[in-house]
């Protein structure tokens, strides 16, 4: 079954029979926006709306806060049924799901290529919202990754910050063994039922579950193979603390039980919430896989804004996003300071907030570092079935600890994934 057939079935059947609650039609000059997370996305969009309204008082905003799953269900149901009058003007879509929406519902989202200067954004963010050379979204927050480490633990084990700059994962394991020997602390927390770590490792080497054309690529995927081999080495070396679920994983480093964290920049606020640990943390580029194409930059998470083609306020919605998210450097300083949001606009790094030293991290200019790594994140094709393939990957991660043959694991993932996306 080819991708076009799969996509047509997805579009026709998505959430068939699900009840849909229509929203009130927007008034003239009112832009309706759907998003989730009142303390992050919603709050940031309210700030953007207030800035735009100050210059364009005739425009108002109706920002609707739903749970993320509700946004996705309502959007898919409406697009499948063709009930476009119930859709908002702007909707937030997680980056991993962008291609599924864009390819499953061609013509549903407004092209912005002719209006927005995409050369100013991180390349990987632009690629994930591009179909047939046309760009459909406004890049928003990034999940650019960092390697957070406890300087005090590493120092006790005889290491300096310079010793963890631009290292490989093999070196990470060597350091981890010595850290545990000298401090009794594990090197990292790891939940083997979550493929997030796999995604970080794989994208850092410029590959994904799908090739550039969107075809499933598992068995001969050198980056995925190296990612699984690395996780197997970490598991067998025992330099990790097993975690079960989000809260347990977060607790592994907030409690001081582990020496490092490798994840998206959005975790910074959680790390800094531990006031008694101020001055004890540092941030470095993530370790590399040590294979051809490997880098020290990657991504986990992130989302972007999309305008519906059916919107009566389409032109206004695009103008608003373009004026605020593509040009307002001061806006990015404020959402960084108040919300810890690292945007995808590369010029934002010239602002005061990005250049400011952070005393929690010993005076490091961490935001400047993250914005530098942001420009180096390898672009990949997230495809339309990332979540489905994740299920196949996580089903086989536990076997790595028992020494499973990686080539056999890749074959099994390939077979399971093929069954799940047909």
C-alpha positions as CSV (number, residue, x, y, z in Angstrom):
1,X,0.0,0.0,0.0
2,X,1.6,3.3,-1.1
3,X,1.6,6.5,1.0
4,X,-1.1,8.2,-1.1
5,X,-3.5,5.4,-0.4
6,X,-2.7,5.4,3.3
7,X,-3.1,9.1,3.5
8,X,-6.5,9.1,1.7
9,X,-7.7,6.5,4.1
10,X,-6.4,8.5,7.1
11,X,-8.2,11.6,5.8
12,X,-11.4,9.8,5.2
13,X,-11.5,7.9,8.5
14,X,-9.7,10.1,11.0
15,X,-11.8,10.1,14.1
16,X,-14.9,8.9,12.2
17,X,-18.0,9.2,14.3
18,X,-16.3,11.4,16.9
19,X,-18.5,14.2,18.2
20,X,-17.4,17.7,17.2
21,X,-18.2,20.9,19.1
22,X,-18.3,23.8,16.7
23,X,-16.9,27.1,17.9
24,X,-18.6,30.4,17.5
25,X,-17.9,32.0,14.2
26,X,-15.3,34.7,14.5
27,X,-16.4,38.3,14.3
28,X,-14.8,40.6,11.6
29,X,-11.4,41.5,12.7
30,X,-11.2,38.8,15.3
31,X,-8.5,36.0,14.9
32,X,-9.4,32.7,16.6
33,X,-6.5,30.5,17.8
34,X,-6.4,27.0,19.1
35,X,-3.5,25.9,21.3
36,X,-2.7,24.1,24.5
37,X,-0.7,24.7,27.8
38,X,-1.9,27.9,29.5
39,X,1.5,28.6,31.1
40,X,3.4,28.3,27.8
41,X,1.8,28.4,24.4
42,X,-1.4,30.2,25.5
43,X,0.5,32.8,27.5
44,X,3.0,33.4,24.7
45,X,0.3,33.8,22.1
46,X,-1.6,36.3,24.4
47,X,1.6,38.3,24.6
48,X,1.9,38.2,20.8
49,X,-1.7,39.2,20.3
50,X,-1.3,42.2,22.7
51,X,1.7,43.4,20.8
52,X,-0.1,43.2,17.5
53,X,-3.3,44.8,18.8
54,X,-1.2,47.8,20.2
55,X,-0.3,48.6,16.6
56,X,-3.5,47.3,14.9
57,X,-6.3,48.1,17.4
58,X,-9.0,47.0,14.9
59,X,-7.8,43.4,15.3
60,X,-8.7,41.3,18.3
61,X,-7.8,37.8,19.3
62,X,-9.8,34.8,20.7
63,X,-7.2,32.4,22.1
64,X,-8.9,29.1,23.0
65,X,-7.1,26.8,25.5
66,X,-7.7,23.1,24.9
67,X,-5.8,20.1,26.0
68,X,-3.3,19.0,23.3
69,X,-5.3,15.8,22.5
70,X,-8.5,17.9,22.1
71,X,-6.8,20.3,19.6
72,X,-5.7,17.3,17.6
73,X,-9.1,15.5,17.7
74,X,-11.1,18.6,16.8
75,X,-8.7,19.6,14.0
76,X,-8.7,16.1,12.5
77,X,-12.5,15.7,12.8
78,X,-13.2,19.0,11.2
79,X,-10.8,18.4,8.3
80,X,-12.1,14.9,7.7
81,X,-15.7,16.1,7.6
82,X,-15.0,19.2,5.6
83,X,-16.7,21.4,8.3
84,X,-14.3,24.3,7.7
85,X,-16.6,26.9,9.3
86,X,-15.9,25.3,12.7
87,X,-12.1,25.7,12.4
88,X,-10.1,28.4,13.9
89,X,-7.9,30.9,12.0
90,X,-4.6,29.7,13.5
91,X,-3.8,26.3,15.1
92,X,-0.8,25.0,17.0
93,X,0.6,21.7,15.6
94,X,3.4,19.6,17.2
95,X,6.3,19.3,14.7
96,X,6.3,15.5,14.7
97,X,2.7,15.6,13.3
98,X,3.0,18.4,10.8
99,X,3.6,16.3,7.7
100,X,0.7,14.0,8.5
101,X,-1.7,16.9,8.5
102,X,-0.1,18.7,5.5
103,X,-0.1,15.5,3.3
104,X,-3.3,14.1,4.5
105,X,-5.3,17.3,4.0
106,X,-3.8,19.0,1.0
107,X,-5.1,22.6,0.6
108,X,-6.3,22.8,4.2
109,X,-3.4,25.1,5.3
110,X,-2.4,28.4,3.9
111,X,1.0,28.6,2.1
112,X,3.2,31.4,3.6
113,X,6.2,31.0,1.3
114,X,5.5,34.3,-0.5
115,X,5.1,36.3,2.7
116,X,7.5,35.0,5.3
117,X,11.3,35.2,5.0
118,X,12.2,31.7,6.1
119,X,15.9,32.2,5.7
120,X,15.9,33.7,9.2
121,X,14.7,30.5,10.9
122,X,16.5,27.3,11.9
123,X,16.6,25.2,8.7
124,X,15.3,22.0,10.4
125,X,12.1,23.8,11.5
126,X,11.4,25.1,8.0
127,X,11.9,21.7,6.4
128,X,9.4,19.9,8.6
129,X,6.6,22.3,7.4
130,X,7.5,22.1,3.7
131,X,5.7,20.1,1.0
132,X,6.7,20.1,-2.6
133,X,8.8,23.2,-2.1
134,X,6.0,25.2,-0.5
135,X,6.1,26.2,3.2
136,X,2.9,26.2,5.3
137,X,3.7,27.2,8.9
138,X,5.3,29.7,11.2
139,X,8.2,28.2,13.2
140,X,7.7,28.6,16.9
141,X,9.5,27.0,19.8
142,X,12.4,24.7,19.5
143,X,13.4,21.5,21.4
144,X,17.1,22.0,20.6
145,X,19.0,19.7,23.0
146,X,21.6,20.3,25.5
147,X,23.9,18.1,27.8
148,X,23.2,19.4,31.3
149,X,25.8,18.2,33.8
150,X,26.5,18.5,37.6
151,X,29.9,20.3,37.8
152,X,30.3,19.3,41.4
153,X,29.9,15.6,40.7
154,X,32.2,15.6,37.8
155,X,34.8,17.6,39.8
156,X,34.7,15.0,42.5
157,X,35.4,12.4,39.9
158,X,38.4,14.4,38.6
159,X,36.8,16.0,35.6
160,X,36.6,19.7,34.5
161,X,33.9,21.3,32.3
162,X,36.4,21.2,29.4
163,X,36.4,17.4,29.7
164,X,32.7,17.1,28.6
165,X,32.8,19.4,25.7
166,X,32.2,17.8,22.3
167,X,32.7,14.2,23.5
168,X,31.3,11.0,22.1
169,X,28.8,8.7,23.8
170,X,31.5,6.2,24.3
171,X,33.5,8.7,26.2
172,X,30.3,9.6,28.1
173,X,30.1,6.0,29.3
174,X,33.8,6.0,30.4
175,X,33.2,9.2,32.4
176,X,30.0,7.8,33.8
177,X,31.8,4.7,35.2
178,X,34.3,7.0,37.0
179,X,31.7,9.3,38.3
180,X,29.8,6.4,39.9
181,X,33.0,5.0,41.3
182,X,34.0,8.3,42.9
183,X,30.5,9.7,43.9
184,X,28.1,6.8,43.9
185,X,25.9,8.7,41.4
186,X,24.6,7.2,38.2
187,X,25.4,9.2,35.0
188,X,21.8,9.6,33.8
189,X,18.2,8.7,34.3
190,X,16.7,6.5,31.5
191,X,13.2,5.3,30.8
192,X,13.5,2.5,28.2
193,X,9.7,2.7,27.5
194,X,10.2,6.1,26.0
195,X,11.8,6.6,22.5
196,X,12.6,10.2,23.1
197,X,16.3,9.5,23.8
198,X,16.4,7.4,20.6
199,X,15.0,10.3,18.6
200,X,17.7,12.7,20.0
201,X,20.5,10.3,19.1
202,X,19.2,9.5,15.6
203,X,18.5,13.1,14.5
204,X,21.9,14.2,15.8
205,X,23.3,12.2,12.9
206,X,20.9,13.6,10.3
207,X,18.6,10.7,9.9
208,X,15.1,9.7,11.0
209,X,12.7,6.7,10.7
210,X,12.0,7.9,7.1
211,X,14.3,8.9,4.2
212,X,14.1,12.2,2.4
213,X,11.2,11.0,0.3
214,X,9.2,9.9,3.3
215,X,9.8,6.1,2.9
216,X,10.2,3.9,5.9
217,X,14.0,3.5,6.6
218,X,14.9,1.2,9.5
219,X,17.0,-1.8,8.6
220,X,19.7,0.2,6.7
221,X,19.5,3.3,8.9
222,X,23.0,3.9,10.2
223,X,22.0,6.6,12.6
224,X,19.2,4.5,14.2
225,X,21.6,1.5,14.4
226,X,24.2,3.7,16.2
227,X,21.5,5.1,18.5
228,X,20.4,1.6,19.5
229,X,24.0,0.4,19.9
230,X,24.7,3.4,22.2
231,X,21.7,2.7,24.3
232,X,22.7,-0.9,24.6
233,X,26.2,0.1,25.8
234,X,24.7,2.5,28.4
235,X,22.3,-0.2,29.6
236,X,25.0,-2.9,29.8
237,X,27.5,-0.6,31.5
238,X,25.0,0.2,34.2
239,X,25.7,3.9,34.2
240,X,22.0,4.8,34.3
241,X,19.2,5.0,36.9
242,X,16.1,3.3,35.6
243,X,13.1,5.6,35.4
244,X,9.4,4.9,35.0
245,X,7.4,7.7,33.5
246,X,8.0,11.4,33.3
247,X,7.8,12.2,37.0
248,X,10.3,9.5,38.0
249,X,12.7,10.6,35.2
250,X,12.5,14.3,36.3
251,X,13.0,13.2,39.9
252,X,16.3,11.4,39.0
253,X,18.0,14.7,38.4
254,X,16.1,17.2,40.5
255,X,16.8,14.9,43.5
256,X,20.5,14.9,42.7
257,X,20.6,11.1,42.0
258,X,22.2,11.4,38.6
259,X,25.0,13.6,37.2
260,X,23.7,14.5,33.7
261,X,20.5,15.1,31.6
262,X,20.4,15.1,27.8
263,X,17.1,16.5,26.5
264,X,15.4,19.5,25.0
265,X,16.0,23.1,26.2
266,X,12.5,23.2,27.6
267,X,13.8,21.3,30.7
268,X,15.9,24.3,31.7
269,X,13.1,25.8,33.9
270,X,12.8,22.5,35.8
271,X,16.5,22.3,36.4
272,X,16.6,25.8,37.6
273,X,13.7,25.3,40.0
274,X,16.1,23.6,42.4
275,X,17.4,26.8,44.0
276,X,19.8,24.8,46.2
277,X,21.6,23.5,43.1
278,X,22.5,27.0,41.8
279,X,26.0,27.2,40.5
280,X,26.4,23.4,40.4
281,X,25.1,22.9,36.9
282,X,26.7,23.4,33.5
283,X,25.5,22.9,29.9
284,X,27.5,21.5,27.0
285,X,26.7,20.3,23.5
286,X,25.3,16.8,23.5
287,X,27.8,13.9,22.9
288,X,28.0,12.6,19.3
289,X,27.4,9.1,18.0
290,X,30.9,9.1,16.4
291,X,29.7,7.9,13.0
292,X,29.8,9.7,9.6
293,X,27.4,12.6,9.7
294,X,27.2,12.8,13.5
295,X,26.9,16.2,15.1
296,X,26.6,17.6,18.6
297,X,23.2,19.1,17.9
298,X,19.7,17.6,17.9
299,X,16.1,18.3,18.8
300,X,13.3,16.8,20.9
301,X,9.8,18.3,20.6
302,X,8.7,21.7,19.5
303,X,5.6,23.0,17.7
304,X,4.6,25.6,15.1
305,X,1.6,27.8,14.1
306,X,-0.5,27.1,11.0
307,X,-3.2,29.2,9.3
308,X,-6.2,27.5,7.9
309,X,-6.8,28.1,4.2
310,X,-10.6,28.4,4.9
311,X,-10.1,31.2,7.4
312,X,-12.0,34.4,6.7
313,X,-9.2,36.2,8.5
314,X,-6.4,34.4,6.6
315,X,-4.6,37.5,5.4
316,X,-4.8,39.1,8.8
317,X,-3.7,35.9,10.6
318,X,-0.6,35.6,8.3
319,X,0.3,39.2,8.7
320,X,0.0,38.9,12.5
321,X,2.3,35.8,12.6
322,X,4.8,37.4,10.2
323,X,5.0,40.7,12.1
324,X,5.4,39.1,15.5
325,X,7.0,35.7,15.2
326,X,9.2,36.4,12.1
327,X,10.4,40.0,13.0
328,X,9.9,41.0,16.6
329,X,13.2,40.4,18.3
330,X,12.1,42.0,21.6
331,X,9.1,39.6,21.7
332,X,11.5,36.7,21.8
333,X,13.5,38.3,24.6
334,X,10.3,38.6,26.7
335,X,9.1,35.0,26.2
336,X,12.6,33.7,26.9
337,X,12.8,35.6,30.2
338,X,9.2,35.0,31.3
339,X,8.5,31.5,29.8
340,X,11.9,30.0,29.1
341,X,10.8,29.7,25.4
342,X,13.6,29.4,22.9
343,X,12.1,30.4,19.5
344,X,13.3,29.3,16.1
345,X,14.2,32.8,14.8
346,X,17.9,32.9,14.7
347,X,18.2,36.7,14.9
348,X,16.6,36.5,18.4
349,X,20.0,35.5,19.7
350,X,21.3,39.1,19.3
351,X,18.9,40.3,22.0
352,X,19.8,41.1,25.5
353,X,18.1,38.2,27.2
354,X,19.9,35.7,25.0
355,X,23.3,37.3,25.7
356,X,22.8,37.5,29.4
357,X,24.9,35.3,31.7
358,X,23.0,32.9,33.9
359,X,24.2,32.7,37.5
360,X,22.5,29.4,38.1
361,X,24.8,27.9,35.5
362,X,27.9,29.6,37.0
363,X,27.7,32.6,34.7
364,X,27.5,30.7,31.4
365,X,25.6,32.4,28.5
366,X,23.4,29.3,28.2
367,X,20.7,30.8,26.0
368,X,23.4,32.1,23.5
369,X,24.8,28.5,23.4
370,X,21.4,27.0,22.8
371,X,20.6,29.4,20.0
372,X,24.0,28.5,18.4
373,X,23.2,24.8,18.6
374,X,19.8,25.5,17.2
375,X,21.3,26.6,13.9
376,X,23.2,23.3,13.7
377,X,20.3,20.8,14.3
378,X,20.3,18.5,11.2
379,X,17.1,18.7,9.2
380,X,15.2,15.4,8.8
381,X,11.9,14.2,7.3
382,X,9.7,13.4,10.3
383,X,7.3,11.7,7.8
384,X,3.7,11.0,8.6
385,X,4.0,8.0,11.0
386,X,6.6,9.0,13.6
387,X,4.4,8.0,16.5
388,X,3.5,4.7,15.0
389,X,7.2,3.8,14.4
390,X,8.0,4.9,18.0
391,X,5.6,2.2,19.2
392,X,7.7,-0.4,17.3
393,X,11.0,1.0,18.6
394,X,9.9,1.1,22.3
395,X,8.6,-2.5,22.1
396,X,12.2,-3.6,21.5
397,X,14.3,-1.3,23.7
398,X,14.1,-3.5,26.7
399,X,15.8,-6.4,24.8
400,X,18.9,-4.2,24.4
401,X,19.8,-4.7,28.0
402,X,19.9,-8.5,27.4
403,X,22.4,-8.1,24.6
404,X,20.0,-8.5,21.7
405,X,21.6,-8.4,18.2
406,X,21.1,-4.9,16.9
407,X,20.7,-6.0,13.3
408,X,18.0,-8.4,14.3
409,X,16.3,-5.7,16.4
410,X,16.2,-3.4,13.4
411,X,14.6,-6.1,11.3
412,X,12.0,-6.7,14.0
413,X,11.3,-2.9,14.2
414,X,11.0,-2.7,10.4
415,X,8.5,-5.6,10.3
416,X,6.4,-4.3,13.2
417,X,6.4,-0.7,11.8
418,X,5.3,-1.9,8.3
419,X,2.4,-3.7,9.9
420,X,1.4,-0.6,11.9
421,X,1.4,1.9,9.1
422,X,-0.5,-0.2,6.6
